[in-house]
Amino acid sequence: MDNAILMSSGSDVDFMIHGLFSYELFGQTFWITNSHVCILIVMLILVGFALAVNIKMKHATEVPGTLQNIAELMVEMLDNMVHGTMGPRGRGFANYIGTIFIFILVSNISGIFGLRPPTADYGTTLPMGIITFFLIHITQFRYQKPKDIWKDMCSPLPPWLPIWFPINVISEIAVPISLSLRLFANVLSGTVIMALVYALLSKIAIAWPAFLHVYFDLFSGAIQTYVFCMLTMTYISNAMGDEA
């Protein structure tokens, strides 16, 4: 596979996004990049795993095998995380939180296998931030009255002055930007450091960079996944209001 997709150990390794081929649509030129290919690989892995688990769970046994154990452990862990943060009212968001958790985690740790992590592309993290942003406000309108939303936007102190409204609007708009930038910047920084290690020290970078991969891809990737999901759950819980 081309080095534009795989970050193999060589002096030509870089961390940039490269166009693989282009096509014309409605008079515009669109590029398929190495980031798109890596996202496709991650999605194929997740879909393949989901299909295998679905087949296995249809024939679940009382004494679970390895795959059934892994699936049940993942579901239990994610359910406990959502319930522990959002309480019983967060049960309806468990599927969304679980989906983005697994996708972000697998994307973050894909660097261990030589891929350029899809989350090191702002074009991947920004849409997730925007989806979360709309979910937050849909939840807010679902659980709160318009009067309460207006008071919240004119806070922090009573009397609720409209002068606070534009400031609070800016803070709301900043939510998807901060969510996406935090994830993107942390993953990209690890990708840049590992690329520099392989490019500058290619002659001696044989085994010891594996320790760096454990930190930047596995440990840091898991931490950033947890942070993104935890902030998402916190924002959604706040949008529900105290009486939801």
VMD Tcl script that draws the C-alpha trace (Angstrom):
set ca {
  {0.00 0.00 0.00}
  {1.24 3.51 -0.81}
  {3.20 5.40 1.84}
  {0.61 8.17 1.49}
  {-1.70 5.81 3.38}
  {0.70 3.79 5.48}
  {3.22 5.47 7.77}
  {6.01 2.96 7.28}
  {9.49 3.41 8.67}
  {11.31 5.37 6.06}
  {12.88 8.77 5.50}
  {10.01 9.81 3.21}
  {7.40 9.49 5.96}
  {5.33 12.63 6.52}
  {2.13 13.61 8.29}
  {0.40 15.56 5.52}
  {-2.88 14.72 3.82}
  {-2.25 13.66 0.22}
  {-4.64 13.50 -2.71}
  {-4.74 10.04 -4.27}
  {-6.98 10.78 -7.24}
  {-9.55 13.36 -8.30}
  {-12.87 13.37 -10.12}
  {-15.17 15.97 -11.63}
  {-18.73 16.49 -10.40}
  {-21.01 19.39 -11.40}
  {-18.02 21.25 -12.76}
  {-16.08 20.96 -9.49}
  {-12.95 18.95 -8.79}
  {-13.08 16.65 -5.77}
  {-10.16 14.71 -4.30}
  {-10.03 11.32 -2.64}
  {-7.27 11.60 -0.05}
  {-5.36 9.19 2.16}
  {-7.57 10.39 5.01}
  {-10.69 9.16 3.16}
  {-9.05 5.78 2.56}
  {-8.11 5.43 6.23}
  {-11.66 6.30 7.28}
  {-12.95 3.63 4.88}
  {-10.57 1.06 6.35}
  {-11.69 1.91 9.90}
  {-15.35 1.72 8.89}
  {-14.85 -1.64 7.17}
  {-13.22 -2.98 10.33}
  {-16.10 -1.73 12.49}
  {-18.78 -3.03 10.10}
  {-17.04 -6.40 9.88}
  {-16.82 -6.60 13.66}
  {-20.48 -5.58 14.03}
  {-21.63 -8.24 11.54}
  {-19.55 -10.92 13.29}
  {-20.99 -9.93 16.68}
  {-24.53 -9.86 15.28}
  {-24.17 -13.41 13.93}
  {-22.59 -14.59 17.17}
  {-25.26 -13.03 19.40}
  {-28.02 -14.71 17.39}
  {-26.49 -17.99 18.57}
  {-25.40 -16.80 22.01}
  {-24.54 -19.49 24.51}
  {-24.91 -19.55 28.27}
  {-21.14 -19.94 28.55}
  {-19.92 -17.11 26.28}
  {-17.00 -17.51 23.94}
  {-14.28 -14.93 23.28}
  {-16.22 -12.78 20.81}
  {-19.39 -12.84 22.89}
  {-17.36 -11.90 25.99}
  {-15.77 -8.95 24.19}
  {-19.14 -7.71 22.88}
  {-20.86 -8.00 26.25}
  {-17.95 -6.31 28.02}
  {-18.00 -3.39 25.56}
  {-21.77 -2.90 25.88}
  {-21.67 -3.12 29.66}
  {-18.74 -0.68 29.89}
  {-20.37 1.89 27.61}
  {-23.76 1.58 29.33}
  {-22.13 2.08 32.73}
  {-20.21 5.11 31.46}
  {-23.37 6.76 30.08}
  {-25.47 5.87 33.12}
  {-22.76 7.04 35.52}
  {-22.50 10.42 33.81}
  {-26.05 11.14 32.68}
  {-28.13 8.95 34.97}
  {-31.24 7.01 33.87}
  {-32.32 9.80 31.53}
  {-29.23 9.25 29.40}
  {-30.28 5.75 28.37}
  {-31.58 7.03 25.02}
  {-28.17 8.46 24.16}
  {-26.20 5.29 24.85}
  {-26.20 4.22 21.20}
  {-24.86 7.56 19.97}
  {-22.21 7.80 22.69}
  {-21.21 4.18 22.13}
  {-20.92 4.69 18.37}
  {-18.69 7.77 18.52}
  {-16.65 6.21 21.34}
  {-15.81 3.10 19.32}
  {-15.22 5.04 16.08}
  {-12.94 7.62 17.71}
  {-11.03 4.98 19.69}
  {-10.37 2.76 16.67}
  {-9.45 5.82 14.58}
  {-7.05 7.08 17.23}
  {-5.25 3.77 17.69}
  {-5.08 3.00 13.95}
  {-1.64 4.64 13.91}
  {-0.30 1.54 15.64}
  {-1.03 -0.38 12.44}
  {0.62 2.18 10.17}
  {-2.47 4.17 9.15}
  {-2.76 7.91 9.36}
  {-5.42 8.35 12.10}
  {-8.63 9.73 10.54}
  {-9.10 11.91 13.63}
  {-5.86 13.71 12.71}
  {-7.94 15.31 9.94}
  {-10.13 18.26 10.97}
  {-12.55 17.21 8.26}
  {-13.32 14.17 10.42}
  {-13.56 15.74 13.87}
  {-15.53 18.87 12.86}
  {-18.58 16.93 11.54}
  {-18.70 14.98 14.80}
  {-18.61 18.25 16.73}
  {-21.41 19.66 14.57}
  {-23.57 16.54 15.02}
  {-23.08 16.80 18.77}
  {-23.94 20.52 18.64}
  {-27.30 19.86 16.95}
  {-28.01 16.95 19.28}
  {-27.41 19.22 22.29}
  {-29.87 21.85 21.10}
  {-32.49 19.37 19.89}
  {-32.34 17.88 23.38}
  {-32.61 21.35 24.92}
  {-35.77 22.18 22.96}
  {-37.17 18.76 23.76}
  {-36.71 18.97 27.53}
  {-36.90 22.70 28.29}
  {-39.54 25.36 27.74}
  {-38.69 28.30 25.44}
  {-38.95 30.64 28.43}
  {-36.34 28.65 30.34}
  {-34.04 28.56 27.32}
  {-34.31 32.34 26.96}
  {-33.49 32.83 30.64}
  {-30.51 30.53 30.27}
  {-29.24 32.51 27.27}
  {-29.63 35.76 29.21}
  {-27.78 34.50 32.28}
  {-25.58 34.30 34.38}
  {-27.24 36.57 36.93}
  {-30.83 37.77 37.37}
  {-32.37 39.92 36.22}
  {-31.85 38.06 32.97}
  {-30.46 40.84 30.81}
  {-30.54 40.50 27.00}
  {-27.03 41.97 26.95}
  {-25.74 38.50 27.83}
  {-27.50 36.91 24.85}
  {-24.84 37.57 22.15}
  {-22.08 36.48 24.53}
  {-23.88 33.22 25.26}
  {-24.53 32.68 21.54}
  {-20.80 32.93 20.90}
  {-20.11 30.45 23.70}
  {-22.64 28.01 22.19}
  {-21.07 28.31 18.75}
  {-17.68 27.62 20.33}
  {-18.84 24.21 21.61}
  {-18.45 22.20 18.35}
  {-15.26 24.11 17.50}
  {-13.64 23.39 20.87}
  {-14.78 19.75 20.84}
  {-13.42 19.10 17.36}
  {-10.21 21.12 17.75}
  {-9.29 19.45 21.04}
  {-9.55 15.97 19.53}
  {-7.95 16.97 16.22}
  {-4.99 18.82 17.75}
  {-4.11 16.10 20.26}
  {-4.24 13.29 17.71}
  {-2.40 15.33 15.06}
  {0.38 16.24 17.51}
  {1.02 12.56 18.19}
  {0.98 11.82 14.46}
  {3.48 14.63 13.78}
  {5.83 13.46 16.53}
  {5.80 9.85 15.32}
  {6.36 10.97 11.72}
  {9.35 13.06 12.82}
  {10.76 10.15 14.79}
  {10.60 7.83 11.78}
  {11.79 10.45 9.29}
  {14.71 11.84 11.30}
  {15.84 8.63 13.00}
  {14.92 6.08 10.36}
  {18.23 4.22 10.59}
  {17.85 3.42 14.28}
  {14.03 3.59 14.59}
  {13.53 -0.18 14.58}
  {11.93 -1.32 17.81}
  {12.03 1.43 20.41}
  {9.39 3.68 18.70}
  {6.87 1.01 19.71}
  {6.93 2.52 23.20}
  {6.02 5.90 21.72}
  {3.18 4.29 19.80}
  {1.84 2.86 23.06}
  {1.65 6.37 24.48}
  {0.64 8.53 21.51}
  {-1.69 6.05 19.80}
  {-3.01 3.79 22.54}
  {-2.89 5.72 25.82}
  {-3.40 9.25 24.49}
  {-5.92 7.98 21.93}
  {-8.01 6.35 24.65}
  {-7.83 9.48 26.82}
  {-8.96 11.76 23.98}
  {-11.82 9.39 23.15}
  {-13.00 9.47 26.75}
  {-12.69 13.27 26.94}
  {-14.73 13.82 23.76}
  {-17.51 11.50 24.93}
  {-17.48 12.82 28.49}
  {-17.84 16.42 27.29}
  {-20.62 15.36 24.91}
  {-22.54 13.69 27.74}
  {-22.00 16.71 30.00}
  {-23.31 19.16 27.39}
  {-26.34 16.98 26.69}
  {-27.09 16.60 30.41}
  {-26.94 20.36 30.86}
  {-29.27 20.79 27.89}
  {-31.85 18.56 29.58}
  {-32.13 20.92 32.53}
  {-32.44 20.11 36.21}
  {-36.03 18.90 36.03}
  {-35.70 16.57 33.05}
}
mol new
graphics top color blue
foreach p $ca { graphics top sphere $p radius 0.5 }
foreach p [lrange $ca 0 end-1] q [lrange $ca 1 end] { graphics top cylinder $p $q radius 0.2 }
display resetview
